[in-house]
Amino acid sequence: MSQPENNSNQPPQPQNDLGSELRELGQQLEAAVRTAIHSDQARQVQQDVSSGLKEIGTQLFTALKSIQDSPQLQHLVERGEQAVSQAQQNPATQDFQEALSRGIAQLNDQLAAFVVRMREPDSSDTPPTSTDTPPTTSETTRLDPDQK
């Protein structure tokens, strides 16, 4: 990581350095991935994986076809359907599904807001101004009171 010269007039700014280093890391990773994707070795690996997956698909299709006619499988499917039906009628399951749905919706909202902030130019210089969503965690309590 590159370090700026430390002037006695200005304190070091590790947050700006961290941001620029992370951007540079992202650019380097992108360049490395693009280079790896376009190499001859990558093409060969893609072809090998593709042919391997086709072979696996053929074998799975054959195995599933033979299992599909099994009376044991039919009995297992019926029992599974009964268990799902009973679980769906359980109020605790319904409450869990509703809570999970609300949690995922909140996560989606926060992720969408994050994406919007990340797409804005110079978003790292301005703190978030949204007061619509409550904080997701409480205030951090420092364990070592001597450190500031």
Sine and cosine of phi, psi and omega as CSV:
sin_phi,cos_phi,sin_psi,cos_psi,sin_omega,cos_omega
0.00,0.00,0.73,-0.68,-0.02,-1.00
-0.98,0.20,0.63,-0.77,-0.02,-1.00
-0.92,-0.39,0.76,-0.65,0.09,-1.00
-0.96,0.28,0.40,-0.92,0.08,-1.00
-0.91,0.41,0.63,-0.77,-0.07,-1.00
-1.00,-0.07,0.98,-0.18,0.10,-0.99
-0.97,0.24,0.52,-0.85,0.05,-1.00
-0.96,0.29,-0.29,0.96,0.00,-1.00
-0.99,0.15,-0.48,0.88,-0.07,-1.00
-0.83,-0.56,0.71,-0.70,0.09,-1.00
-0.96,0.27,0.41,-0.91,0.01,-1.00
-0.90,0.43,0.48,-0.87,-0.01,-1.00
-0.89,-0.45,0.99,0.14,-0.08,-1.00
-0.92,0.40,-0.47,0.88,-0.02,-1.00
-0.92,0.39,-0.68,0.73,0.03,-1.00
-0.92,0.40,-0.65,0.76,0.04,-1.00
-0.89,0.45,-0.67,0.74,0.01,-1.00
-0.88,0.47,-0.70,0.71,0.02,-1.00
-0.88,0.48,-0.71,0.70,-0.01,-1.00
-0.93,0.37,-0.60,0.80,0.03,-1.00
-0.92,0.39,-0.63,0.78,0.05,-1.00
-0.91,0.40,-0.64,0.77,0.06,-1.00
-0.88,0.47,-0.70,0.72,0.00,-1.00
-0.90,0.45,-0.66,0.75,0.04,-1.00
-0.87,0.50,-0.69,0.72,0.03,-1.00
-0.87,0.50,-0.67,0.74,0.01,-1.00
-0.91,0.41,-0.65,0.76,0.02,-1.00
-0.91,0.41,-0.66,0.75,0.04,-1.00
-0.90,0.45,-0.67,0.75,0.03,-1.00
-0.88,0.48,-0.71,0.71,0.00,-1.00
-0.90,0.44,-0.66,0.75,0.00,-1.00
-0.91,0.42,-0.69,0.73,0.00,-1.00
-0.91,0.41,-0.69,0.72,0.03,-1.00
-0.87,0.49,-0.67,0.75,0.02,-1.00
-0.90,0.43,-0.69,0.72,-0.02,-1.00
-0.91,0.42,-0.62,0.78,-0.03,-1.00
-0.91,0.41,-0.59,0.81,-0.09,-1.00
-1.00,-0.02,0.08,1.00,-0.02,-1.00
-0.99,0.16,0.34,-0.94,0.03,-1.00
-0.91,0.42,-0.60,0.80,0.03,-1.00
-0.88,0.47,-0.66,0.75,-0.01,-1.00
-0.90,0.44,-0.66,0.75,0.03,-1.00
-0.89,0.46,-0.66,0.75,0.01,-1.00
-0.91,0.42,-0.68,0.73,0.04,-1.00
-0.89,0.46,-0.66,0.75,0.03,-1.00
-0.87,0.49,-0.67,0.74,0.02,-1.00
-0.91,0.41,-0.67,0.74,0.02,-1.00
-0.89,0.46,-0.70,0.71,0.01,-1.00
-0.90,0.43,-0.67,0.75,0.00,-1.00
-0.88,0.48,-0.73,0.68,0.00,-1.00
-0.92,0.39,-0.60,0.80,0.06,-1.00
-0.89,0.45,-0.66,0.75,0.02,-1.00
-0.92,0.39,-0.60,0.80,0.06,-1.00
-0.89,0.46,-0.68,0.73,0.02,-1.00
-0.90,0.43,-0.69,0.73,0.03,-1.00
-0.88,0.47,-0.67,0.74,0.03,-1.00
-0.87,0.50,-0.68,0.73,0.02,-1.00
-0.89,0.45,-0.69,0.72,0.00,-1.00
-0.92,0.40,-0.65,0.76,0.03,-1.00
-0.91,0.42,-0.65,0.76,0.02,-1.00
-0.88,0.48,-0.69,0.72,0.01,-1.00
-0.90,0.43,-0.70,0.72,0.00,-1.00
-0.91,0.42,-0.68,0.73,0.01,-1.00
-0.91,0.42,-0.59,0.81,0.01,-1.00
-0.89,0.45,-0.65,0.76,-0.01,-1.00
-0.96,0.28,-0.55,0.83,0.01,-1.00
-0.96,0.27,-0.53,0.85,-0.11,-0.99
-0.85,0.53,-0.53,0.85,-0.04,-1.00
-1.00,0.05,0.00,1.00,-0.05,-1.00
-0.95,0.30,0.76,-0.65,0.06,-1.00
-0.91,0.40,-0.48,0.88,0.04,-1.00
-0.90,0.43,-0.62,0.78,0.03,-1.00
-0.91,0.42,-0.67,0.75,0.02,-1.00
-0.87,0.49,-0.67,0.74,0.04,-1.00
-0.90,0.43,-0.66,0.75,0.02,-1.00
-0.90,0.44,-0.65,0.76,0.02,-1.00
-0.89,0.45,-0.68,0.73,0.01,-1.00
-0.89,0.46,-0.69,0.72,0.02,-1.00
-0.90,0.43,-0.63,0.78,0.04,-1.00
-0.90,0.44,-0.68,0.74,0.02,-1.00
-0.89,0.45,-0.63,0.78,0.04,-1.00
-0.90,0.43,-0.67,0.75,0.00,-1.00
-0.90,0.43,-0.66,0.75,0.02,-1.00
-0.90,0.44,-0.68,0.73,0.00,-1.00
-0.88,0.48,-0.69,0.73,0.01,-1.00
-0.91,0.41,-0.64,0.77,-0.01,-1.00
-0.92,0.40,-0.61,0.80,-0.01,-1.00
-0.93,0.36,-0.45,0.90,0.00,-1.00
-1.00,0.09,-0.20,0.98,-0.02,-1.00
-0.97,0.24,0.81,-0.59,0.00,-1.00
-0.86,0.50,-0.56,0.83,0.01,-1.00
-0.90,0.44,-0.62,0.78,0.03,-1.00
-0.91,0.41,-0.66,0.75,0.02,-1.00
-0.90,0.44,-0.68,0.74,0.04,-1.00
-0.88,0.47,-0.67,0.74,0.02,-1.00
-0.88,0.47,-0.70,0.72,0.00,-1.00
-0.89,0.46,-0.65,0.76,0.02,-1.00
-0.91,0.41,-0.70,0.72,0.01,-1.00
-0.91,0.42,-0.67,0.75,0.03,-1.00
-0.90,0.44,-0.66,0.75,0.02,-1.00
-0.89,0.46,-0.69,0.72,0.04,-1.00
-0.90,0.44,-0.66,0.75,0.01,-1.00
-0.89,0.46,-0.68,0.73,0.01,-1.00
-0.92,0.38,-0.62,0.79,0.04,-1.00
-0.89,0.46,-0.66,0.75,0.03,-1.00
-0.91,0.41,-0.67,0.74,0.04,-1.00
-0.88,0.48,-0.67,0.74,0.04,-1.00
-0.88,0.47,-0.66,0.75,0.02,-1.00
-0.89,0.46,-0.71,0.70,-0.01,-1.00
-0.91,0.40,-0.63,0.78,0.02,-1.00
-0.92,0.40,-0.64,0.77,0.04,-1.00
-0.90,0.44,-0.66,0.75,0.03,-1.00
-0.91,0.42,-0.62,0.79,0.04,-1.00
-0.89,0.45,-0.70,0.71,0.01,-1.00
-0.88,0.47,-0.67,0.74,0.02,-1.00
-0.88,0.47,-0.70,0.71,0.02,-1.00
-0.89,0.45,-0.62,0.79,-0.02,-1.00
-0.94,0.34,-0.47,0.88,-0.01,-1.00
-0.99,0.14,-0.30,0.95,0.01,-1.00
-0.96,0.27,0.65,-0.76,0.06,-1.00
-0.93,0.37,0.60,-0.80,0.01,-1.00
0.83,0.56,0.58,0.82,0.00,-1.00
-0.94,0.33,-0.32,0.95,-0.01,-1.00
-0.97,0.25,-0.32,0.95,-0.02,-1.00
-0.99,0.10,-0.35,0.94,-0.05,-1.00
-0.92,-0.40,0.74,-0.68,0.04,-1.00
-0.95,0.31,0.42,-0.91,0.03,-1.00
-0.89,0.46,0.63,-0.77,-0.05,-1.00
-0.93,-0.36,0.04,1.00,-0.05,-1.00
-0.95,0.31,0.79,-0.62,0.08,-1.00
-0.91,-0.41,0.19,0.98,-0.03,-1.00
-0.96,0.28,-0.59,0.81,-0.06,-1.00
-0.97,-0.23,0.69,-0.72,0.03,-1.00
-0.95,0.30,0.39,-0.92,0.03,-1.00
-0.89,0.46,0.56,-0.83,-0.04,-1.00
-1.00,0.09,-0.30,0.95,0.05,-1.00
-0.72,-0.69,0.28,-0.96,0.03,-1.00
-0.99,0.10,0.06,-1.00,-0.02,-1.00
-0.89,0.45,0.63,-0.78,-0.01,-1.00
-0.97,0.25,0.74,-0.68,0.03,-1.00
-0.98,-0.20,0.84,-0.54,-0.02,-1.00
-0.96,0.28,0.75,-0.66,-0.02,-1.00
-0.99,0.16,-0.52,0.86,0.00,-1.00
-0.97,-0.26,0.98,-0.20,-0.08,-1.00
-0.92,0.40,-0.31,0.95,-0.02,-1.00
-0.96,0.27,-0.46,0.89,0.00,-1.00
-1.00,0.09,0.64,-0.77,0.02,-1.00
-0.92,-0.39,0.00,0.00,0.00,0.00
